[in-house]
Amino acid sequence: MKMPDHPFHLRLVVLGSAAGGGFPQWNCRCPVCTLAWEGDPRVRRRTQTSVAVSADGERWALVNCAPEVLSQIQAVPALHPRGCGRHTPIESVLLTNADIDHIAGLLSLREAQPFSLYATGAVHDTIRANSAFDVLAPGVVDRRPVAFGVPFEPVAGVTAEIFPVPGKVALYLERGEVETAAEGEQTVGVELGDGTRRVLFIPGCARMTDTLRARIEGADAVLFDGTVWRDDEMIAAGVGSKTGRRMGHMAMSGAEGSMAAFADLRVGRKIYIHINNTNPVLVEGSPERHATNRAGWEIAGDGMEIAG
């Protein structure tokens, strides 16, 4: 498939590129975090995953709202308030799930500032059940449910459509036996477009399906779940007891990993995001980084822009 020749108007800024806990994680001395604590120049500090999108560079939507949202906004001049008094160019927030690293930043957007909050009904129910989020006053923050297959505009000129992605409920919602690759409203991906090009944002994915492959095929860019390099990574690093699969994430490497799953898909740019602090691809020059680059992948960093 030949990519269109027309200009790419959609502008996307990576506000945060790390998985839950950020990088380095505050309480971790795994081999990769140790490099960061010791100031090794081969690793870059990262905040938790969120992106900002715009069609005109003036009005913006956030996709997910990380706990570090305030520092993320401060780092991107286009997101700063303008004029006198209170103002923000951020007109909406879209959530892909109810994970703490994707919703906690909402509590920092509580200063009586109008914006729209888009999420599935299941995610809205989760937020509504926690009274801490009542600081987002109903008369100020418009909570808008979105459905699969129904496009909407989170900000003028940007079309969004959510789609189900295999995953699981947020950790704090787990009860009993947990299905780690369920398809429903608990984990979604987002297709973003400007009428000519399309970018897919999929920060969490437990496995590749035929339906997901069809969605990804021919995309101009895909930002995809890069949580762990190998499935038993956290166990091998001595900092956890769960595999990537148990956490609802595909590994990057291996026969069942995402690099293999993407090998025959035609995608303009392949970018890993939501990268865990234990993942050795965070180390520039590492064998894992070289293998990722050879497979045609980029590693997202805070401040990265996709525009044209």
N, C-alpha and C positions, 0 to 999 in steps of 0.2 A: 504493500500500500504506500503510495507516494503521499508525503505530507503536504498540506496546502501551502501555497506560496505567499498568502496574504499576511499582513502584519499581525503580530501577537499582542493584543491590547491588554489582556488580563495581566495584572501585576500581583505577584504573590511574594510575600516576605516571610521567611522562617523566623518566628520569634523565639522559639525554643525547639531543640532537636533531641533532647535526652528523654529516656523513659522515666518512670516514676522514681523520685528521689534525686533527679538531676545528676550532674557529674562535675566534680566528684561527689559521691553521696556523703552526707554529713557524718555518718558513723561507720564508714567503710575504709579498710586498708587492704582491699583486694589488690592484686598486682597492678591493675590499670589505675585504680584510684590512687595508689601509692605514688605513681608517676606524677599525678596532678598535685598531690600534697607537697611533693618535693620540688615542684616547679619545672618539671621536664618540659622543654619546648615542643616536644613531639605530640603533646596532647593539649586540647583546648577545652576550657571549661564550658559547660552547656547547661542551660535551664530546661525545664520540662516542656514537652511538646505542645506547640500551638503555632498556627500560621495566621497571617493577616492577608486579606485579598481586597482588590479594588479594580475598577475599570478605568477610573479617571485620576487616580492618585490623590483625590480629595476626600472621598467618602469610602469608608472601610468597614469590613466585617471581619470578626475574629472567628476562626474555627478552633474550638476548644479554648479554655480559659485557665491557664496554668496558675499555680500558687504564686509564681514570680511575675504575674502580669504587670505589676507596677514598674518593675525594673525593665521588663521587656518593652513597655510603652516608652519609657524614658530613653531607651537605646535607639528608637526609631523616630526621627524628627517628624515624619509624615503623620504620626499618631499623636503628636503633641496638641494640646488645646490652642486655640487661636483667638485673637481679638481680646475683648475685655470680659470680665466675669467668668462664668462657667461655660465651657464648651468642650466638645470632643468630636473628632472626625469619625469615631467608631459608632456606627449606627446599629450594629447587631452582633450577636454572638450565636454561633451554631455549635451544638455539642454532638460528638460522635458516640459518646457513652457517658456513664455516670461515675467513671473512675475519679478518685480524689485528685489525681494530677491533671484532670481535664475540667473539673468543676470548682475546685477550691478558690480559684481566682475570682469567681463571681462575688465572693464576700468582700472583695476590695473595690468592687464597682457599685457601691451602695450609696454614694453621696447624691441621692435624688436626681440622678442623671437619666433621662429617658433613653432607652434602647430596646430593641426587640430581642427576645431570647427564643431561638429555634431549637427544637429537639423532638424526638419521638414521644409519643404519649407515655411510654414506659419510663423514659428518662425524666420527663416532667413530673410523673407520679413520684419518682424517687426524691426529687428535689422538694416537691410539695410536702412530702412526709417528714422532712427535716426542718424544724421551725427556724433554724439559724438562717435559712435562705429567705425568711420573711422580711429580711432587711431590703430585699428587692421588692419594694412596695408595688402591689398590683396596679395602682393608679399611675405608676411611673414606668415600670418594666412590663412590656407587653409579651406575655408568654404564648408563643405560637407553636402549636403542634404541626409536625410535618409527616408526610406519609411516603412510602415507597412509590416510585414511579410518577410522582407529581412534582414537576419543576417549580421552583419559586425563586425570588430575587432577594437574597439577604442584604444586598446593597445594589443601588441602581447600576445597571449594565452588567452585573454578574449573575448568571443563572446557576442555581445549585439543584442537585437532585441526589437524594440519599438512596443507598441500596444496602441490603443485608450482607454482612460479612461474618463468616464463622468465628465465633468467640464465646465469651462467657460473661456472666454478670460481674459487677464490681466486687472486689475482694470482701468488702464489708457487708455485702448482700448474700454471700455464700451461706447456704444451709444444707447440711447433709451431703449426699452424693452430688458432685458438681459436673454438669455437662460442659466440657471445655470448648466444644466446637459447634455450639447451637447457632442456628440462623434465625434471627428475629430482631426485635427492636432494641436489644441490649447492646449490640455492637453494630455500627454502621460505617460504611465508607461514604465519601462525598465526591460527586463529579461536579467540577466547577468549569464554567465556560463563559465565553463572551460572544457566542454566536458563530465563531469561526474555529476556535481551538478549544481543547478540553484538557484539564488537569485532574487527575484522581488523587485524593488524599485518603490513605488507608493506614492509619497509625497502629492498628491492631488487627491481626489476622491469624487464626489458628490453623488453617489449611487452605489449599487452593482447590477450587471447585470449577466445573465446566462453565457454570454461569458467571463466575467471577472472571475466568479467563476471557470469556466473550466480552465482558465489560471493559477489560483492560486493553484488549487488542486494538492497536491503532491509536492509542492515546498519545498526545503530544508530550506529556510528562506524567509520571506516577511517583508519588511520595509514598513509600511502602514500609511496613513494619520491619524494622531492623533490630529488634530487641536483643536477641542473642545470636552469637556466631554458631554455637553448637548447642544441642538440646540440653546437655547436662552441664552447661557452662557454670552456673551458680554453684552446683554441687562440687565440681572440680576446683573452683576457686575457694571453697570452704566458707562461703558466706550465705548459703541457703540450702534447702532440702528439696526444692521443687525444680522440675524440668521446665524448659520453655513451653512445651506442649501443655503441661499442667497449668501454666499461667495464662494460656490462651494465645500463645505466640508461636509461629513457625520459626525454626532456626534458619539462618541465612545459608549455611553450608549443608552438604550431604545430599544424598539421593532424593530425599523428601523435603529439602530446603527450598527457600524462595528463589535462590539463584538458578537452581535446576528448573523450577517451575516456570521461570520467565525466559528460559533459554531460547525457546522458539516463538516467543511473543514479539510482535513488532510494536515497539514503544520508542518515542523520540528520546526522552531522557528518563533514566531509571535512577531514583534517588532514595537511599535508605534514610529513614527518620525514626524517632522513638527508640534511640539506641541506649541499651542498658549500660550502667557504669562498669560492668564486668567484661564488656565486649571488646576484644583486642583490636577490632577495626578502628577504634578511637585513636589508636597509636599510629601516627604517620610513619610510613616506612616499614610497618610490621608485615610479616608474610600474609596475614589475613587481609590487610588493607590492599596489598598488591594483588591478591587473588580476586578481591572484590572489583578493583579497577579493571583488571584484565577481562572480567566478565561484563564490562560495560556499565558498571554502577558508580554513582557518586555517593559520597557521605555528606549528609546535610550538616550544616553548622549554623549556630545562631547568627542571624543577619544575612543569610544566603537569600538571594533574590532570583525569582524566575519571572522574566518580563521580556517584552520585545516591542 
